Amino acid sequence: MEKFIFLSHTSEAKFKAYGKTFNEVLENSVLAVASFIAKGNSVKPKKAVAADIHGLDKENLLYRLIEEQISLVDTKNFVTAKAEIQALGNNLKVTFYGDDAKNYKGLDEIKAPTYSEIQLKENSSHIWEAQMVLDV
């Protein structure tokens, strides 16, 4: 099973992530965003940043997770390589792993996640799917 794919979109970036569990689909969503920012290049997981995220529902948790990931680049110059996530109801305990953005050249910028076409569901094969459009 693929962790994520990028989908065609007219002017933004769009991805679909997959996972066997809710936690895994969120972790793979972080990988998709990390891959976009680093243009498919590998980021070394040298440092860890913890975050507690609260959401109103599953889609809102996805939105806030990606919003936090983007914020780390903007506010702390921290580019993510991966994340470990524990979901507890409408709360996430997240550890982002990554490195200083200054160690990587030509990173792509994401302005924000969007609610356009956002989806987060378990399909009939019991695989979790997340879809999101990113404002670039």
DSSP file (Angstrom, degrees, kcal/mol; ACC not computed):
  #  RESIDUE AA STRUCTURE BP1 BP2  ACC     N-H-->O    O-->H-N    N-H-->O    O-->H-N    TCO  KAPPA ALPHA  PHI   PSI    X-CA   Y-CA   Z-CA
    1    1 A M              0   0    0      0, 0.0     2,-0.1     0, 0.0    17,-0.0   0.000 360.0 360.0 360.0 132.1    0.0    0.0    0.0
    2    2 A E        -     0   0    0      1,-0.1     3,-0.1    17,-0.0    16,-0.1  -0.418 360.0-141.6 -69.2 149.3    1.3    3.4   -0.9
    3    3 A K  S    S-     0   0    0      1,-0.3    15,-2.5    14,-0.1     2,-0.3   0.869  75.6 -22.0 -79.1 -38.4    1.6    5.9    1.9
    4    4 A F  E     -A   17   0A   0     13,-0.3    -1,-0.3    27,-0.1     2,-0.3  -0.983  53.9-156.4-163.2 162.0    0.4    8.9   -0.2
    5    5 A I  E     -A   16   0A   0     11,-2.4    11,-2.5    -2,-0.3     2,-0.4  -0.971  22.0-123.4-139.0 155.4    0.0   10.2   -3.7
    6    6 A F  E     -A   15   0A   0     -2,-0.3     2,-0.3     9,-0.2     9,-0.3  -0.854  28.2-153.7 -98.5 138.6   -0.3   13.6   -5.2
    7    7 A L  E     -A   14   0A   0      7,-2.7     7,-0.6    -2,-0.4     2,-0.2  -0.747  25.4 -92.7-110.8 156.9   -3.4   14.3   -7.2
    8    8 A S        +     0   0    0     -2,-0.3     2,-0.3     5,-0.1     5,-0.1  -0.453  47.5 167.4 -69.1 136.1   -3.9   16.8  -10.0
    9    9 A H        -     0   0    0      3,-0.2     5,-0.1    -2,-0.2   124,-0.0  -0.981  38.9-122.8-149.5 144.7   -5.3   20.2   -9.0
   10   10 A T  S    S-     0   0    0     -2,-0.3    -1,-0.1     1,-0.2     3,-0.0   0.909  96.4 -10.2 -58.6 -50.7   -5.5   23.4  -11.1
   11   11 A S  S    S+     0   0    0      2,-0.0   125,-0.3     0, 0.0     2,-0.2   0.423 122.7  55.8-133.8   0.5   -3.5   25.8   -9.0
   12   12 A E  S    S-     0   0    0    123,-0.1     2,-0.4   124,-0.1    -3,-0.2  -0.612  82.9 -95.9-123.3-177.7   -2.8   24.2   -5.6
   13   13 A A  E     - B   0 134A   0    121,-1.9   121,-3.9    -2,-0.2     2,-0.4  -0.878  38.3-173.3-103.0 138.4   -1.2   21.0   -4.3
   14   14 A K  E     +AB   7 133A   0     -7,-0.6    -7,-2.7    -2,-0.4     2,-0.3  -0.997   3.8 179.1-135.0 134.8   -3.5   18.1   -3.5
   15   15 A F  E     -AB   6 132A   0    117,-2.3   117,-2.0    -2,-0.4     2,-0.4  -0.922  19.4-153.8-132.4 159.8   -2.7   14.8   -1.8
   16   16 A K  E     -AB   5 131A   0    -11,-2.5   -11,-2.4    -2,-0.3     2,-0.3  -0.996  18.5-166.5-128.9 127.9   -4.3   11.6   -0.7
   17   17 A A  E     -AB   4 130A   0    113,-3.0   113,-2.4    -2,-0.4     2,-0.3  -0.822   2.2-156.4-114.2 154.8   -2.8    9.6    2.1
   18   18 A Y  E     + B   0 129A   0    -15,-2.5     2,-0.3    -2,-0.3   111,-0.2  -0.907  14.9 165.4-129.3 154.2   -3.5    6.0    3.2
   19   19 A G  E     - B   0 128A   0    109,-1.7   109,-3.1    -2,-0.3     6,-0.1  -0.966  42.1-130.8-164.7 152.7   -3.1    4.1    6.4
   20   20 A K  S    S+     0   0    0     -2,-0.3     2,-0.3   107,-0.2    -1,-0.1   0.709  99.8  29.1 -75.9 -20.6   -4.2    0.9    8.1
   21   21 A T  S  > S-     0   0    0      1,-0.1     4,-2.1   107,-0.1     5,-0.2  -0.868  87.8-108.3-132.7 166.4   -5.1    2.9   11.2
   22   22 A F  H  > S+     0   0    0     -2,-0.3     4,-1.7     1,-0.2     5,-0.2   0.924 120.9  50.3 -59.6 -45.7   -6.3    6.5   11.9
   23   23 A N  H  > S+     0   0    0      1,-0.2     4,-2.5     2,-0.2    -1,-0.2   0.918 109.7  50.9 -59.0 -44.1   -2.9    7.3   13.4
   24   24 A E  H  > S+     0   0    0      1,-0.2     4,-2.5     2,-0.2    -1,-0.2   0.883 106.8  52.3 -66.0 -38.8   -1.1    5.9   10.4
   25   25 A V  H  X S+     0   0    0     -4,-2.1     4,-1.4     2,-0.2    -1,-0.2   0.873 111.5  48.1 -66.4 -34.0   -3.2    7.9    7.9
   26   26 A L  H  X S+     0   0    0     -4,-1.7     4,-1.9     2,-0.2    -2,-0.2   0.920 111.2  49.8 -68.7 -43.4   -2.4   11.1    9.8
   27   27 A E  H  X S+     0   0    0     -4,-2.5     4,-1.7     1,-0.2    -2,-0.2   0.889 111.3  49.3 -61.2 -38.9    1.4   10.2    9.9
   28   28 A N  H  X S+     0   0    0     -4,-2.5     4,-2.0     2,-0.2    -1,-0.2   0.779 105.4  57.5 -73.4 -26.0    1.3    9.6    6.2
   29   29 A S  H  X S+     0   0    0     -4,-1.4     4,-2.1     2,-0.2    -1,-0.2   0.902 106.0  50.1 -65.8 -41.3   -0.4   12.9    5.6
   30   30 A V  H  X S+     0   0    0     -4,-1.9     4,-2.7     1,-0.2    -2,-0.2   0.902 108.7  52.7 -61.5 -41.1    2.5   14.6    7.4
   31   31 A L  H  X S+     0   0    0     -4,-1.7     4,-2.6     2,-0.2    -2,-0.2   0.898 107.2  52.3 -61.3 -40.3    4.9   12.6    5.1
   32   32 A A  H  X S+     0   0    0     -4,-2.0     4,-2.1     2,-0.2    -2,-0.2   0.936 112.3  44.2 -61.6 -46.7    3.0   13.9    2.0
   33   33 A V  H  X S+     0   0    0     -4,-2.1     4,-2.6     2,-0.2    -2,-0.2   0.908 113.3  51.3 -65.5 -41.8    3.4   17.5    3.2
   34   34 A A  H  X S+     0   0    0     -4,-2.7     4,-2.5     1,-0.2    -2,-0.2   0.903 109.4  51.1 -60.9 -41.3    7.0   17.0    4.1
   35   35 A S  H  <>S+     0   0    0     -4,-2.6     5,-3.0     2,-0.2     6,-0.3   0.891 110.7  48.6 -64.1 -40.1    7.7   15.5    0.6
   36   36 A F  H ><5S+     0   0    0     -4,-2.1     3,-1.3     3,-0.2    72,-0.3   0.951 112.7  47.1 -64.4 -48.7    6.0   18.5   -1.1
   37   37 A I  H 3<5S+     0   0    0     -4,-2.6    71,-2.9     1,-0.3    -2,-0.2   0.910 117.7  41.9 -60.2 -43.4    8.0   21.0    1.0
   38   38 A A  T ><5S-     0   0    0     -4,-2.5     3,-2.0    69,-0.2    -1,-0.3   0.324 110.6-121.0 -88.4   8.2   11.3   19.2    0.4
   39   39 A K  T < 5S-     0   0    0     -3,-1.3    -3,-0.2     1,-0.3    -4,-0.1   0.861  73.7 -51.9  54.7  39.1   10.5   18.5   -3.3
   40   40 A G  T 3 <S+     0   0    0     -5,-3.0    -1,-0.3     1,-0.3     2,-0.1   0.388 108.2 130.9  81.9  -4.3   10.8   14.8   -2.7
   41   41 A N    <   -     0   0    0     -3,-2.0     2,-0.3    -6,-0.3    -1,-0.3  -0.449  64.3-101.0 -79.9 156.7   14.2   15.0   -1.1
   42   42 A S        -     0   0    0     -2,-0.1     2,-0.4    -3,-0.1    -1,-0.1  -0.592  28.9-155.9 -80.4 134.9   15.0   13.3    2.2
   43   43 A V        -     0   0    0     -2,-0.3    61,-0.0    38,-0.1    -5,-0.0  -0.931  20.6-124.1-107.8 134.6   15.0   15.3    5.4
   44   44 A K        -     0   0    0     -2,-0.4     2,-1.9     1,-0.1     3,-0.3  -0.620  12.1-133.3 -81.0 132.7   17.0   14.0    8.3
   45   45 A P        +     0   0    0      0, 0.0    54,-0.2     0, 0.0    -1,-0.1  -0.482  54.4 140.8 -83.0  70.3   15.1   13.4   11.5
   46   46 A K        +     0   0    0     -2,-1.9     2,-0.3    52,-0.9    53,-0.2   0.765  61.8  32.4 -84.1 -27.5   17.8   15.1   13.7
   47   47 A K  E     -E   98   0B   0     51,-2.8    51,-2.2    -3,-0.3     2,-0.4  -0.850  67.7-140.3-130.0 162.1   15.5   16.9   16.2
   48   48 A A  E     -E   97   0B   0     -2,-0.3     2,-0.4    49,-0.2    49,-0.2  -0.972  10.1-171.4-126.1 141.6   12.0   16.4   17.7
   49   49 A V  E     -E   96   0B   0     47,-2.6    47,-3.2    -2,-0.4     2,-0.3  -0.996  14.5-148.4-130.8 126.0    9.3   18.9   18.4
   50   50 A A  E     +E   95   0B   0     -2,-0.4     2,-0.3    45,-0.2    45,-0.2  -0.671  17.5 178.0 -95.1 148.8    6.2   17.9   20.4
   51   51 A A  E     -E   94   0B   0     43,-2.6    43,-3.0    -2,-0.3     2,-0.5  -0.993  22.6-149.0-148.8 142.8    2.7   19.3   19.9
   52   52 A D  E     -E   93   0B   0     -2,-0.3     2,-0.4    41,-0.2    41,-0.2  -0.968  23.7-169.8-109.3 125.3   -0.7   18.8   21.4
   53   53 A I  E     -E   92   0B   0     39,-2.5    39,-3.0    -2,-0.5     2,-0.4  -0.957   8.4-164.9-123.2 132.9   -3.5   19.4   18.9
   54   54 A H  E     -E   91   0B   0     -2,-0.4     2,-0.3    37,-0.2    37,-0.2  -0.937  12.3-179.8-115.4 138.7   -7.2   19.6   19.6
   55   55 A G        -     0   0    0     35,-2.9     3,-0.1    -2,-0.4     6,-0.1  -0.907  35.8-132.0-134.4 163.7   -9.9   19.3   16.9
   56   56 A L  S    S-     0   0    0     -2,-0.3     2,-0.3     1,-0.2    -1,-0.1   0.784  90.1 -15.8 -82.3 -30.3  -13.6   19.5   16.6
   57   57 A D  S  > S-     0   0    0     33,-0.1     4,-2.3     1,-0.0    -1,-0.2  -0.888  86.6 -75.5-158.9-176.7  -13.8   16.3   14.4
   58   58 A K  H  > S+     0   0    0     -2,-0.3     4,-2.2     1,-0.2     5,-0.1   0.908 127.9  47.9 -61.7 -44.1  -11.5   14.1   12.3
   59   59 A E  H  > S+     0   0    0      1,-0.2     4,-2.6     2,-0.2    -1,-0.2   0.901 111.7  50.9 -63.7 -39.6  -11.3   16.5    9.4
   60   60 A N  H  > S+     0   0    0      2,-0.2     4,-2.8     1,-0.2    -1,-0.2   0.868 107.8  53.2 -66.1 -35.9  -10.5   19.4   11.7
   61   61 A L  H  X S+     0   0    0     -4,-2.3     4,-2.4     2,-0.2    -2,-0.2   0.923 110.0  47.9 -62.4 -43.9   -7.8   17.3   13.4
   62   62 A L  H  X S+     0   0    0     -4,-2.2     4,-2.3     2,-0.2     5,-0.3   0.945 112.9  48.6 -60.0 -48.2   -6.2   16.7   10.0
   63   63 A Y  H  X S+     0   0    0     -4,-2.6     4,-2.5     1,-0.2    -2,-0.2   0.937 114.0  44.9 -57.2 -49.8   -6.4   20.4    9.2
   64   64 A R  H  X S+     0   0    0     -4,-2.8     4,-2.2     1,-0.2    -1,-0.2   0.841 110.5  55.1 -67.9 -33.2   -4.9   21.5   12.5
   65   65 A L  H  X S+     0   0    0     -4,-2.4     4,-2.1    -5,-0.2    -1,-0.2   0.947 112.9  41.0 -61.9 -49.2   -2.2   18.8   12.2
   66   66 A I  H  X S+     0   0    0     -4,-2.3     4,-2.5     1,-0.2     5,-0.2   0.869 112.2  56.1 -69.5 -35.9   -1.0   20.1    8.8
   67   67 A E  H  X S+     0   0    0     -4,-2.5     4,-2.2    -5,-0.3    -1,-0.2   0.911 108.8  47.8 -59.3 -42.7   -1.4   23.7   10.0
   68   68 A E  H  X S+     0   0    0     -4,-2.2     4,-1.8     2,-0.2    -2,-0.2   0.904 110.1  52.2 -64.9 -42.1    0.9   23.0   12.9
   69   69 A Q  H  X S+     0   0    0     -4,-2.1     4,-1.0     1,-0.2    -2,-0.2   0.921 112.4  44.7 -60.6 -44.9    3.4   21.3   10.5
   70   70 A I  H  X S+     0   0    0     -4,-2.5     4,-1.9     1,-0.2     3,-0.5   0.887 109.5  57.0 -66.1 -39.2    3.4   24.3    8.2
   71   71 A S  H  X S+     0   0    0     -4,-2.2     4,-3.2     1,-0.2     5,-0.5   0.844  98.5  60.7 -61.5 -35.1    3.7   26.7   11.2
   72   72 A L  H  X S+     0   0    0     -4,-1.8     6,-2.1     1,-0.2     4,-1.6   0.870 106.0  47.0 -62.0 -36.4    6.9   24.9   12.3
   73   73 A V  H  X S+     0   0    0     -4,-1.0     4,-0.9    -3,-0.5    -1,-0.2   0.936 117.7  42.5 -67.4 -45.9    8.6   25.9    9.0
   74   74 A D  H  < S+     0   0    0     -4,-1.9    -2,-0.2     1,-0.2    -1,-0.2   0.867 127.0  27.5 -70.8 -38.5    7.4   29.5    9.3
   75   75 A T  H  < S+     0   0    0     -4,-3.2    -3,-0.2    -5,-0.1    -2,-0.2   0.760 135.4  22.3 -99.9 -27.7    8.0   30.1   13.0
   76   76 A K  H  < S-     0   0    0     -4,-1.6    -3,-0.2    -5,-0.5    -2,-0.1   0.343  92.3-121.5-123.0   5.2   10.9   27.8   13.9
   77   77 A N     <  +     0   0    0     -4,-0.9    24,-3.5    -6,-0.2     2,-0.6   0.881  64.4 147.1  52.1  39.3   12.6   27.1   10.6
   78   78 A F  E     -F  100   0B   0     -6,-2.1     2,-0.5    22,-0.2    22,-0.2  -0.932  33.3-164.1-111.9 117.2   11.9   23.4   11.3
   79   79 A V  E     -F   99   0B   0     20,-2.7    20,-2.2    -2,-0.6     2,-0.2  -0.872  20.1-128.5-103.1 133.4   11.2   21.2    8.3
   80   80 A T  E     +F   98   0B   0     -2,-0.5    18,-0.3    18,-0.2   -42,-0.1  -0.490  26.9 179.6 -86.8 148.3    9.6   17.8    9.1
   81   81 A A  E    S-     0   0B   0     16,-4.1     2,-0.3     1,-0.5    17,-0.2   0.682  72.5 -31.4-105.4 -37.8   10.8   14.4    8.0
   82   82 A K  E     -F   97   0B   0     15,-1.7    15,-2.9   -48,-0.1    -1,-0.5  -0.951  55.9-133.6-167.2 176.8    8.0   12.4    9.8
   83   83 A A  E     -F   96   0B   0     -2,-0.3     2,-0.5    13,-0.2    13,-0.2  -0.994   5.8-144.3-145.7 151.2    5.7   12.3   12.8
   84   84 A E  E     -F   95   0B   0     11,-2.3    11,-2.4    -2,-0.3     2,-0.4  -0.980  29.3-168.7-112.5 130.6    4.6    9.9   15.4
   85   85 A I  E     -F   94   0B   0     -2,-0.5     2,-0.5     9,-0.2     9,-0.2  -0.961  20.8-170.6-130.0 136.0    0.9   10.4   16.4
   86   86 A Q  E     -F   93   0B   0      7,-2.2     7,-2.6    -2,-0.4     2,-0.5  -0.986  17.2-153.6-120.1 118.4   -1.3    9.2   19.2
   87   87 A A  E     +F   92   0B   0     -2,-0.5     2,-0.4     5,-0.2     5,-0.2  -0.792  14.9 178.5 -93.5 132.1   -5.0   10.0   18.8
   88   88 A L  E >   -F   91   0B   0      3,-3.2     3,-1.0    -2,-0.5     2,-0.3  -0.816  63.4 -65.2-131.6  90.3   -7.1   10.3   21.9
   89   89 A G  T 3  S-     0   0    0     -2,-0.4    -1,-0.1     1,-0.2   -32,-0.0  -0.521 119.8 -11.5  65.8-125.0  -10.6   11.2   20.9
   90   90 A N  T 3  S+     0   0    0     -2,-0.3   -35,-2.9    -3,-0.1     2,-0.4   0.045 125.0  85.8 -95.2  25.5  -10.5   14.7   19.4
   91   91 A N  E <   -EF  54  88B   0     -3,-1.0    -3,-3.2   -37,-0.2     2,-0.4  -0.950  58.5-158.3-126.8 146.9   -6.9   15.3   20.6
   92   92 A L  E     -EF  53  87B   0    -39,-3.0   -39,-2.5    -2,-0.4     2,-0.6  -0.984   8.6-156.6-123.5 135.4   -3.6   14.4   19.1
   93   93 A K  E     -EF  52  86B   0     -7,-2.6    -7,-2.2    -2,-0.4     2,-0.4  -0.965  30.1-175.1-104.4 116.6   -0.2   14.0   20.8
   94   94 A V  E     -EF  51  85B   0    -43,-3.0   -43,-2.6    -2,-0.6     2,-0.5  -0.920  25.5-168.1-121.8 136.5    2.3   14.5   18.0
   95   95 A T  E     -EF  50  84B   0    -11,-2.4   -11,-2.3    -2,-0.4     2,-0.4  -0.967  15.9-160.0-118.5 112.9    6.1   14.3   17.9
   96   96 A F  E     -EF  49  83B   0    -47,-3.2   -47,-2.6    -2,-0.5     2,-0.4  -0.762   4.0-159.0 -88.3 134.8    7.4   15.9   14.7
   97   97 A Y  E     +EF  48  82B   0    -15,-2.9   -16,-4.1    -2,-0.4   -15,-1.7  -0.946  36.8 103.0-113.7 136.9   10.9   14.7   13.7
   98   98 A G  E     -EF  47  80B   0    -51,-2.2   -51,-2.8    -2,-0.4   -52,-0.9  -0.875  51.6 -98.5-176.8-150.4   13.0   16.9   11.3
   99   99 A D  E     - F   0  79B   0    -20,-2.2   -20,-2.7    -2,-0.3     2,-0.2  -0.904  47.6 -65.1-151.9 170.3   15.8   19.3   10.9
  100  100 A D  E >   - F   0  78B   0     -2,-0.3     3,-1.7   -22,-0.2   -22,-0.2  -0.489  40.6-136.4 -65.2 131.4   16.7   23.0   10.5
  101  101 A A  G >  S+     0   0    0    -24,-3.5     3,-2.1     1,-0.3    -1,-0.1   0.791  99.3  72.1 -60.7 -28.5   15.3   24.3    7.2
  102  102 A K  G 3  S+     0   0    0    -25,-0.4    -1,-0.3     1,-0.3   -24,-0.1   0.707  86.7  65.7 -62.9 -18.1   18.6   26.2    6.6
  103  103 A N  G <  S+     0   0    0     -3,-1.7     2,-0.4     2,-0.0    -1,-0.3   0.458  98.3  62.7 -81.3   0.2   20.2   22.8    5.9
  104  104 A Y  S <  S-     0   0    0     -3,-2.1     3,-0.4    -4,-0.1     2,-0.3  -0.988  74.0-144.6-132.0 133.4   18.1   22.3    2.8
  105  105 A K  S    S+     0   0    0     -2,-0.4    -3,-0.0     1,-0.2    -2,-0.0  -0.699  72.9  14.0 -99.0 147.8   18.0   24.4   -0.3
  106  106 A G  S    S+     0   0    0     -2,-0.3    -1,-0.2     1,-0.2     2,-0.1   0.810  73.9 178.8  68.4  34.1   15.1   25.3   -2.5
  107  107 A L        -     0   0    0     -3,-0.4     2,-0.2    -6,-0.1   -69,-0.2  -0.407  27.6-120.5 -67.8 143.7   12.3   24.2   -0.2
  108  108 A D        -     0   0    0    -71,-2.9     2,-0.4   -72,-0.3    -1,-0.1  -0.585  24.1-128.4 -82.7 148.6    8.7   24.8   -1.5
  109  109 A E        -     0   0    0     -2,-0.2     2,-0.5    27,-0.1   -39,-0.0  -0.799  15.4-164.5-100.2 138.1    6.4   27.0    0.5
  110  110 A I        -     0   0    0     -2,-0.4    26,-0.2     1,-0.1    25,-0.0  -0.991   3.6-164.1-116.2 125.3    2.9   26.1    1.6
  111  111 A K        -     0   0    0     24,-2.6    25,-0.2    -2,-0.5    -1,-0.1   0.933  63.4 -38.7 -73.3 -46.2    0.8   29.0    2.7
  112  112 A A  E     -C  135   0A   0     23,-1.3    23,-3.2   -42,-0.0    -1,-0.3  -0.978  55.1 -98.5-170.8 157.1   -1.9   27.0    4.5
  113  113 A P  E     -C  134   0A   0      0, 0.0     2,-0.3     0, 0.0    21,-0.2  -0.449  42.2-149.4 -74.3 164.0   -4.0   23.8    4.5
  114  114 A T        -     0   0    0     19,-1.5    19,-0.4     2,-0.2    -2,-0.0  -0.906  23.9-133.4-131.8 163.9   -7.6   24.3    3.1
  115  115 A Y    >   +     0   0    0     -2,-0.3     3,-1.6    17,-0.1     2,-0.3   0.451  68.6 122.7 -90.7  -2.6  -11.0   22.7    3.7
  116  116 A S  T 3  S-     0   0    0      1,-0.3    17,-0.6    17,-0.2    -2,-0.2  -0.457  93.0 -12.5 -63.2 121.3  -11.5   22.4    0.0
  117  117 A E  T 3  S+     0   0    0     -2,-0.3    -1,-0.3     1,-0.2     2,-0.1   0.663  92.4 166.5  62.2  19.2  -12.1   18.7   -0.9
  118  118 A I    <   +     0   0    0     -3,-1.6     2,-0.3    14,-0.1    14,-0.2  -0.440   5.2 169.1 -68.4 135.8  -11.0   17.6    2.6
  119  119 A Q  E     +D  131   0A   0     12,-2.0    12,-2.7    -2,-0.1     2,-0.3  -0.995  18.9 174.3-145.7 145.1  -11.8   14.0    3.4
  120  120 A L  E     +D  130   0A   0     -2,-0.3     2,-0.3    10,-0.2    10,-0.2  -0.813  30.0 132.7-151.8 109.6  -10.9   11.7    6.2
  121  121 A K  E     -D  129   0A   0      8,-2.4     8,-3.1    -2,-0.3     2,-0.5  -0.970  54.6-112.5-154.2 162.6  -12.6    8.3    6.3
  122  122 A E  E     -D  128   0A   0     -2,-0.3     6,-0.3     6,-0.2  -102,-0.0  -0.916  40.4-142.6 -99.4 124.2  -12.2    4.5    6.6
  123  123 A N    >   -     0   0    0      4,-3.0     3,-2.0    -2,-0.5     4,-0.0  -0.160  31.2 -90.7 -82.6-179.8  -13.1    2.8    3.3
  124  124 A S  T 3  S+     0   0    0      1,-0.3    -1,-0.1     2,-0.1    -2,-0.0   0.687 126.9  57.6 -66.5 -18.1  -15.0   -0.5    2.7
  125  125 A S  T 3  S-     0   0    0      2,-0.2    -1,-0.3     0, 0.0     3,-0.1   0.270 119.8-110.0 -92.2  10.4  -11.6   -2.3    2.8
  126  126 A H  S <  S+     0   0    0     -3,-2.0     2,-0.5     1,-0.3    -2,-0.1   0.796  76.0 135.1  64.0  31.4  -10.9   -0.9    6.2
  127  127 A I        -     0   0    0   -109,-0.0    -4,-3.0    -4,-0.0     2,-0.3  -0.935  54.0-129.3-106.8 132.1   -8.1    1.4    4.9
  128  128 A W  E     -BD  19 122A   0   -109,-3.1  -109,-1.7    -2,-0.5     2,-0.4  -0.613  24.6-166.8 -80.1 140.1   -8.1    4.9    6.2
  129  129 A E  E     -BD  18 121A   0     -8,-3.1    -8,-2.4    -2,-0.3     2,-0.4  -0.994   7.8-173.0-129.8 134.8   -7.9    7.7    3.5
  130  130 A A  E     -BD  17 120A   0   -113,-2.4  -113,-3.0    -2,-0.4     2,-0.4  -0.988   3.9-175.1-125.0 137.2   -7.2   11.4    3.9
  131  131 A Q  E     +BD  16 119A   0    -12,-2.7   -12,-2.0    -2,-0.4     2,-0.3  -0.995   9.4 164.8-132.5 140.0   -7.4   13.9    1.2
  132  132 A M  E     -B   15   0A   0   -117,-2.0  -117,-2.3    -2,-0.4     2,-0.4  -0.995  29.0-139.7-154.6 147.1   -6.4   17.6    1.4
  133  133 A V  E     -B   14   0A   0    -17,-0.6   -19,-1.5   -19,-0.4     2,-0.4  -0.915  22.2-151.8-105.2 135.0   -5.7   20.6   -0.9
  134  134 A L  E     -BC  13 113A   0   -121,-3.9  -121,-1.9    -2,-0.4     2,-0.8  -0.906  14.6-127.6-110.6 133.9   -2.9   22.9    0.2
  135  135 A D  E       C   0 112A   0    -23,-3.2   -24,-2.6    -2,-0.4   -23,-1.3  -0.708 360.0 360.0 -80.4 112.4   -2.7   26.6   -0.7
  136  136 A V              0   0    0     -2,-0.8    -1,-0.2  -125,-0.3   -27,-0.1   0.349 360.0 360.0-114.9 360.0    0.6   27.1   -2.3
